Amino acid sequence: MVPPVQVSPLIKTARWSALIVGIIYGKKRYDYLKPIAEEERKIEEAEKKEREERERIAKQLAEANEDTILK
């Protein structure tokens, strides 16, 4: 087996710095996007409730029309 190569301290420092900067960036980006996503979820939930209500009403109207046609 070949012995491991000695990595330059500059390369090690650059890699660790990039990792730390990436973690910090990710945290800031997450904190920025989290409230936006929560608001979108609330809007989607309200739209879903409204759509379900419309579907329920349409179903009731269809059943009512079906009953009148059959009589």
MMTF fields as JSON, N, C-alpha, C and O atoms, coordinates in Angstrom:
{
  "mmtfVersion": "1.0.0",
  "mmtfProducer": "UNKNOWN",
  "numBonds": 283,
  "numAtoms": 284,
  "numGroups": 71,
  "numChains": 1,
  "numModels": 1,
  "chainsPerModel": [1],
  "groupsPerChain": [71],
  "chainIdList": ["A"],
  "bondAtomList": [4, 2, 8, 6, 12, 10, 16, 14, 20, 18, 24, 22, 28, 26, 32, 30, 36, 34, 40, 38, 44, 42, 48, 46, 52, 50, 56, 54, 60, 58, 64, 62, 68, 66, 72, 70, 76, 74, 80, 78, 84, 82, 88, 86, 92, 90, 96, 94, 100, 98, 104, 102, 108, 106, 112, 110, 116, 114, 120, 118, 124, 122, 128, 126, 132, 130, 136, 134, 140, 138, 144, 142, 148, 146, 152, 150, 156, 154, 160, 158, 164, 162, 168, 166, 172, 170, 176, 174, 180, 178, 184, 182, 188, 186, 192, 190, 196, 194, 200, 198, 204, 202, 208, 206, 212, 210, 216, 214, 220, 218, 224, 222, 228, 226, 232, 230, 236, 234, 240, 238, 244, 242, 248, 246, 252, 250, 256, 254, 260, 258, 264, 262, 268, 266, 272, 270, 276, 274, 280, 278],
  "bondOrderList": [1, 1, 1, 1, 1, 1, 1, 1, 1, 1, 1, 1, 1, 1, 1, 1, 1, 1, 1, 1, 1, 1, 1, 1, 1, 1, 1, 1, 1, 1, 1, 1, 1, 1, 1, 1, 1, 1, 1, 1, 1, 1, 1, 1, 1, 1, 1, 1, 1, 1, 1, 1, 1, 1, 1, 1, 1, 1, 1, 1, 1, 1, 1, 1, 1, 1, 1, 1, 1, 1],
  "groupList": [{"groupName": "MET", "atomNameList": ["N", "CA", "C", "O"], "elementList": ["N", "C", "C", "O"], "formalChargeList": [0, 0, 0, 0], "bondAtomList": [1, 0, 2, 1, 3, 2], "bondOrderList": [1, 1, 2], "singleLetterCode": "M", "chemCompType": "L-PEPTIDE LINKING"}, {"groupName": "VAL", "atomNameList": ["N", "CA", "C", "O"], "elementList": ["N", "C", "C", "O"], "formalChargeList": [0, 0, 0, 0], "bondAtomList": [1, 0, 2, 1, 3, 2], "bondOrderList": [1, 1, 2], "singleLetterCode": "V", "chemCompType": "L-PEPTIDE LINKING"}, {"groupName": "PRO", "atomNameList": ["N", "CA", "C", "O"], "elementList": ["N", "C", "C", "O"], "formalChargeList": [0, 0, 0, 0], "bondAtomList": [1, 0, 2, 1, 3, 2], "bondOrderList": [1, 1, 2], "singleLetterCode": "P", "chemCompType": "L-PEPTIDE LINKING"}, {"groupName": "GLN", "atomNameList": ["N", "CA", "C", "O"], "elementList": ["N", "C", "C", "O"], "formalChargeList": [0, 0, 0, 0], "bondAtomList": [1, 0, 2, 1, 3, 2], "bondOrderList": [1, 1, 2], "singleLetterCode": "Q", "chemCompType": "L-PEPTIDE LINKING"}, {"groupName": "SER", "atomNameList": ["N", "CA", "C", "O"], "elementList": ["N", "C", "C", "O"], "formalChargeList": [0, 0, 0, 0], "bondAtomList": [1, 0, 2, 1, 3, 2], "bondOrderList": [1, 1, 2], "singleLetterCode": "S", "chemCompType": "L-PEPTIDE LINKING"}, {"groupName": "LEU", "atomNameList": ["N", "CA", "C", "O"], "elementList": ["N", "C", "C", "O"], "formalChargeList": [0, 0, 0, 0], "bondAtomList": [1, 0, 2, 1, 3, 2], "bondOrderList": [1, 1, 2], "singleLetterCode": "L", "chemCompType": "L-PEPTIDE LINKING"}, {"groupName": "ILE", "atomNameList": ["N", "CA", "C", "O"], "elementList": ["N", "C", "C", "O"], "formalChargeList": [0, 0, 0, 0], "bondAtomList": [1, 0, 2, 1, 3, 2], "bondOrderList": [1, 1, 2], "singleLetterCode": "I", "chemCompType": "L-PEPTIDE LINKING"}, {"groupName": "LYS", "atomNameList": ["N", "CA", "C", "O"], "elementList": ["N", "C", "C", "O"], "formalChargeList": [0, 0, 0, 0], "bondAtomList": [1, 0, 2, 1, 3, 2], "bondOrderList": [1, 1, 2], "singleLetterCode": "K", "chemCompType": "L-PEPTIDE LINKING"}, {"groupName": "THR", "atomNameList": ["N", "CA", "C", "O"], "elementList": ["N", "C", "C", "O"], "formalChargeList": [0, 0, 0, 0], "bondAtomList": [1, 0, 2, 1, 3, 2], "bondOrderList": [1, 1, 2], "singleLetterCode": "T", "chemCompType": "L-PEPTIDE LINKING"}, {"groupName": "ALA", "atomNameList": ["N", "CA", "C", "O"], "elementList": ["N", "C", "C", "O"], "formalChargeList": [0, 0, 0, 0], "bondAtomList": [1, 0, 2, 1, 3, 2], "bondOrderList": [1, 1, 2], "singleLetterCode": "A", "chemCompType": "L-PEPTIDE LINKING"}, {"groupName": "ARG", "atomNameList": ["N", "CA", "C", "O"], "elementList": ["N", "C", "C", "O"], "formalChargeList": [0, 0, 0, 0], "bondAtomList": [1, 0, 2, 1, 3, 2], "bondOrderList": [1, 1, 2], "singleLetterCode": "R", "chemCompType": "L-PEPTIDE LINKING"}, {"groupName": "TRP", "atomNameList": ["N", "CA", "C", "O"], "elementList": ["N", "C", "C", "O"], "formalChargeList": [0, 0, 0, 0], "bondAtomList": [1, 0, 2, 1, 3, 2], "bondOrderList": [1, 1, 2], "singleLetterCode": "W", "chemCompType": "L-PEPTIDE LINKING"}, {"groupName": "GLY", "atomNameList": ["N", "CA", "C", "O"], "elementList": ["N", "C", "C", "O"], "formalChargeList": [0, 0, 0, 0], "bondAtomList": [1, 0, 2, 1, 3, 2], "bondOrderList": [1, 1, 2], "singleLetterCode": "G", "chemCompType": "PEPTIDE LINKING"}, {"groupName": "TYR", "atomNameList": ["N", "CA", "C", "O"], "elementList": ["N", "C", "C", "O"], "formalChargeList": [0, 0, 0, 0], "bondAtomList": [1, 0, 2, 1, 3, 2], "bondOrderList": [1, 1, 2], "singleLetterCode": "Y", "chemCompType": "L-PEPTIDE LINKING"}, {"groupName": "ASP", "atomNameList": ["N", "CA", "C", "O"], "elementList": ["N", "C", "C", "O"], "formalChargeList": [0, 0, 0, 0], "bondAtomList": [1, 0, 2, 1, 3, 2], "bondOrderList": [1, 1, 2], "singleLetterCode": "D", "chemCompType": "L-PEPTIDE LINKING"}, {"groupName": "GLU", "atomNameList": ["N", "CA", "C", "O"], "elementList": ["N", "C", "C", "O"], "formalChargeList": [0, 0, 0, 0], "bondAtomList": [1, 0, 2, 1, 3, 2], "bondOrderList": [1, 1, 2], "singleLetterCode": "E", "chemCompType": "L-PEPTIDE LINKING"}, {"groupName": "ASN", "atomNameList": ["N", "CA", "C", "O"], "elementList": ["N", "C", "C", "O"], "formalChargeList": [0, 0, 0, 0], "bondAtomList": [1, 0, 2, 1, 3, 2], "bondOrderList": [1, 1, 2], "singleLetterCode": "N", "chemCompType": "L-PEPTIDE LINKING"}],
  "groupTypeList": [0, 1, 2, 2, 1, 3, 1, 4, 2, 5, 6, 7, 8, 9, 10, 11, 4, 9, 5, 6, 1, 12, 6, 6, 13, 12, 7, 7, 10, 13, 14, 13, 5, 7, 2, 6, 9, 15, 15, 15, 10, 7, 6, 15, 15, 9, 15, 7, 7, 15, 10, 15, 15, 10, 15, 10, 6, 9, 7, 3, 5, 9, 15, 9, 16, 15, 14, 8, 6, 5, 7],
  "groupIdList": [1, 2, 3, 4, 5, 6, 7, 8, 9, 10, 11, 12, 13, 14, 15, 16, 17, 18, 19, 20, 21, 22, 23, 24, 25, 26, 27, 28, 29, 30, 31, 32, 33, 34, 35, 36, 37, 38, 39, 40, 41, 42, 43, 44, 45, 46, 47, 48, 49, 50, 51, 52, 53, 54, 55, 56, 57, 58, 59, 60, 61, 62, 63, 64, 65, 66, 67, 68, 69, 70, 71],
  "secStructList": [7, 7, 7, 7, 7, 7, 7, 7, 2, 2, 2, 2, 2, 2, 2, 2, 2, 2, 2, 2, 2, 2, 2, 2, 2, 2, 2, 2, 2, 2, 2, 2, 2, 2, 2, 2, 2, 2, 2, 2, 2, 2, 2, 2, 2, 2, 2, 2, 2, 2, 2, 2, 2, 2, 2, 2, 2, 2, 2, 2, 2, 2, 2, 2, 2, 2, 2, 2, 2, 2, 7],
  "xCoordList": [0.834, 0.0, 0.869, 1.992, 0.29, 0.994, 0.685, -0.471, 1.699, 1.43, 0.611, 0.722, -0.208, -1.031, -0.169, 0.923, -0.689, 0.026, -0.232, -1.346, 0.798, 0.671, -0.052, 0.423, -1.195, -1.981, -1.465, -1.168, -1.364, -0.858, -1.766, -2.989, -1.177, -1.99, -2.887, -3.98, -2.432, -3.249, -4.518, -5.602, -4.383, -5.541, -6.48, -7.697, -5.927, -6.765, -7.548, -8.749, -6.848, -7.5, -8.595, -9.679, -8.308, -9.303, -10.527, -11.655, -10.325, -11.446, -12.303, -13.53, -11.67, -12.422, -13.145, -14.279, -12.475, -13.11, -14.34, -15.387, -14.208, -15.344, -16.494, -17.657, -16.179, -17.213, -17.929, -19.159, -17.185, -17.779, -18.607, -19.702, -18.082, -18.826, -20.112, -21.154, -20.054, -21.242, -22.289, -23.481, -21.871, -22.812, -23.462, -24.674, -22.669, -23.21, -24.184, -25.261, -23.804, -24.683, -25.992, -27.073, -25.888, -27.078, -28.021, -29.236, -27.481, -28.308, -29.011, -30.201, -28.268, -28.881, -29.958, -31.019, -29.687, -30.654, -31.909, -33.026, -31.714, -32.841, -33.692, -34.919, -33.035, -33.78, -34.532, -35.595, -33.992, -34.656, -35.864, -36.911, -35.738, -36.792, -37.894, -39.01, -37.604, -38.575, -39.885, -40.946, -39.87, -41.154, -41.92, -43.151, -41.208, -41.861, -42.59, -43.728, -41.926, -42.531, -43.74, -44.741, -43.652, -44.788, -45.994, -47.124, -45.755, -46.846, -47.46, -48.679, -46.608, -47.122, -47.958, -48.987, -47.522, -48.291, -49.655, -50.656, -49.701, -50.984, -51.912, -53.102, -51.371, -52.174, -52.679, -53.85, -51.808, -52.215, -53.301, -54.235, -53.178, -54.181, -55.539, -56.574, -55.522, -56.775, -57.39, -58.603, -56.542, -57.048, -57.598, -58.596, -56.957, -57.419, -58.803, -59.696, -58.975, -60.267, -61.349, -62.461, -61.006, -61.969, -62.328, -63.499, -61.334, -61.57, -62.428, -63.336, -62.148, -62.946, -64.389, -65.318, -64.577, -65.929, -66.676, -67.851, -65.977, -66.612, -66.981, -68.06, -66.086, -66.356, -67.555, -68.379, -67.636, -68.756, -70.071, -71.071, -70.058, -71.264, -71.638, -72.813, -70.654, -70.924, -71.499, -72.395, -70.991, -71.5, -72.944, -73.776, -73.247, -74.614, -75.561, -76.675, -75.108, -75.945, -76.162, -77.261, -75.112, -75.243, -76.219, -77.025, -76.158, -77.09, -78.508, -79.45, -78.67, -80.001, -80.579, -81.757, -79.751, -80.208, -80.551, -81.526, -79.761, -79.986, -81.325, -82.083, -81.591, -82.858, -84.049, -85.071, -83.944, -85.053, -85.288, -86.429, -84.216, -84.346, -85.005, -85.81, -84.693, -85.232, -86.716, -87.423, -87.197, -88.596, -89.514, -90.723],
  "yCoordList": [-1.199, 0.0, 1.249, 1.271, 2.285, 3.55, 4.351, 4.427, 4.944, 5.751, 6.993, 7.5, 7.484, 8.662, 9.889, 10.059, 10.729, 11.939, 13.026, 13.174, 13.771, 14.885, 16.038, 16.54, 16.455, 17.535, 18.86, 18.995, 19.831, 21.157, 21.803, 21.696, 22.471, 23.167, 24.24, 24.503, 24.852, 25.842, 25.205, 25.779, 24.029, 23.321, 22.891, 23.016, 22.386, 22.004, 23.203, 23.112, 24.335, 25.543, 26.005, 26.398, 25.957, 26.382, 25.475, 25.962, 24.17, 23.235, 23.453, 23.483, 23.604, 23.831, 25.175, 25.297, 26.189, 27.509, 27.428, 27.991, 26.722, 26.579, 25.85, 26.213, 24.832, 24.102, 25.016, 25.025, 25.771, 26.656, 27.76, 28.078, 28.343, 29.378, 28.789, 29.445, 27.58, 26.932, 26.687, 26.871, 26.282, 26.053, 27.37, 27.428, 28.415, 29.725, 30.231, 30.728, 30.105, 30.539, 29.744, 30.314, 28.445, 27.604, 27.996, 28.031, 28.288, 28.704, 30.026, 30.175, 30.987, 32.286, 32.138, 32.755, 31.324, 31.117, 30.421, 30.771, 29.432, 28.726, 29.697, 29.689, 30.535, 31.496, 32.501, 32.981, 32.822, 33.748, 33.087, 33.72, 31.831, 31.162, 30.556, 30.349, 30.273, 29.612, 30.39, 29.793, 31.7, 32.416, 32.471, 32.441, 32.55, 32.579, 31.262, 31.249, 30.161, 28.838, 28.653, 28.062, 29.148, 29.034, 29.806, 29.325, 30.983, 31.778, 31.07, 31.055, 30.487, 29.749, 28.555, 28.261, 27.86, 26.722, 27.171, 26.492, 28.322, 28.834, 29.159, 28.847, 29.78, 30.129, 28.865, 28.786, 27.88, 26.623, 25.922, 25.354, 25.962, 25.331, 26.023, 25.362, 27.353, 28.098, 27.789, 27.611, 27.728, 27.406, 25.99, 25.733, 25.072, 23.681, 23.603, 22.921, 24.301, 24.301, 24.882, 24.358, 25.972, 26.602, 25.659, 25.54, 24.994, 24.06, 22.884, 22.462, 22.353, 21.247, 21.684, 20.913, 22.905, 23.42, 23.533, 23.176, 24.037, 24.134, 22.757, 22.574, 21.79, 20.43, 19.828, 19.135, 20.104, 19.594, 20.193, 19.489, 21.499, 22.171, 21.65, 21.401, 21.483, 20.978, 19.564, 19.216, 18.769, 17.402, 17.43, 16.659, 18.301, 18.412, 18.869, 18.361, 19.83, 20.298, 19.198, 19.049, 18.424, 17.331, 16.281, 15.755, 15.97, 15.005, 15.539, 14.793, 16.847, 17.45, 17.412, 17.107, 17.721, 17.68, 16.258, 16.025, 15.323, 13.914, 13.448, 12.715, 13.879, 13.51, 14.111, 13.442, 15.361, 15.996, 15.344, 15.216, 14.935, 14.298, 12.937, 12.556, 12.21, 10.873, 10.909, 9.93, 11.979, 12.049, 12.357, 12.45],
  "zCoordList": [0.0, 0.0, 0.0, 0.504, -0.591, -0.673, 0.589, 1.005, 1.194, 2.399, 2.036, 0.92, 2.966, 2.685, 2.371, 2.913, 1.488, 1.089, 2.119, 2.622, 2.419, 3.361, 2.658, 1.64, 3.2, 2.598, 3.135, 4.322, 2.241, 2.597, 3.647, 3.558, 4.636, 5.643, 5.013, 5.513, 3.928, 3.248, 2.681, 2.783, 2.088, 1.538, 2.66, 2.53, 3.761, 4.902, 5.422, 5.677, 5.577, 6.08, 5.126, 5.558, 3.835, 2.848, 2.883, 2.802, 3.002, 3.047, 4.285, 4.189, 5.45, 6.676, 6.63, 7.095, 6.061, 5.947, 5.048, 5.366, 3.919, 3.015, 3.703, 3.522, 4.485, 5.206, 6.194, 6.248, 6.964, 7.975, 7.314, 7.776, 6.23, 5.516, 4.935, 4.958, 4.423, 3.881, 4.946, 4.697, 6.11, 7.214, 7.626, 7.833, 7.744, 8.131, 7.065, 7.391, 5.795, 4.707, 4.737, 4.591, 4.924, 4.955, 6.079, 5.886, 7.233, 8.376, 8.092, 8.369, 7.536, 7.224, 6.159, 6.252, 5.151, 4.072, 4.596, 4.216, 5.473, 6.081, 6.895, 6.794, 7.703, 8.516, 7.647, 8.039, 6.473, 5.553, 4.895, 4.763, 4.48, 3.728, 4.607, 4.13, 5.862, 6.736, 6.869, 6.687, 7.179, 7.297, 5.974, 5.969, 4.871, 3.568, 3.321, 2.852, 3.639, 3.443, 4.366, 3.962, 5.586, 6.508, 5.964, 6.037, 5.429, 4.866, 3.657, 3.492, 2.819, 1.663, 2.104, 1.495, 3.163, 3.682, 4.175, 3.945, 4.857, 5.346, 4.18, 4.221, 3.154, 1.979, 1.292, 0.92, 1.121, 0.486, 1.295, 0.728, 2.621, 3.477, 3.313, 3.231, 3.268, 3.09, 1.719, 1.602, 0.687, -0.653, -0.701, -1.374, 0.005, 0.025, 0.685, 0.181, 1.811, 2.488, 1.574, 1.499, 0.882, -0.019, -1.168, -1.529, -1.738, -2.843, -2.377, -3.093, -1.184, -0.651, -0.42, -0.66, 0.041, 0.258, -1.07, -1.167, -2.095, -3.416, -3.954, -4.519, -3.778, -4.24, -3.505, -4.1, -2.204, -1.411, -1.9, -2.043, -2.153, -2.635, -4.019, -4.29, -4.889, -6.237, -6.166, -6.934, -5.262, -5.098, -4.604, -5.084, -3.66, -3.16, -4.272, -4.395, -5.077, -6.182, -7.21, -7.745, -7.487, -8.445, -7.927, -8.695, -6.636, -6.054, -6.076, -6.34, -5.796, -5.818, -7.235, -7.419, -8.229, -9.625, -10.027, -10.742, -9.576, -9.898, -9.289, -9.923, -8.075, -7.424, -8.163, -8.312, -8.631, -9.352, -10.696, -11.142, -11.339, -12.65, -12.503, -13.353, -11.469, -11.264, -10.877, -11.116, -10.301, -9.851, -10.95, -10.737]
}
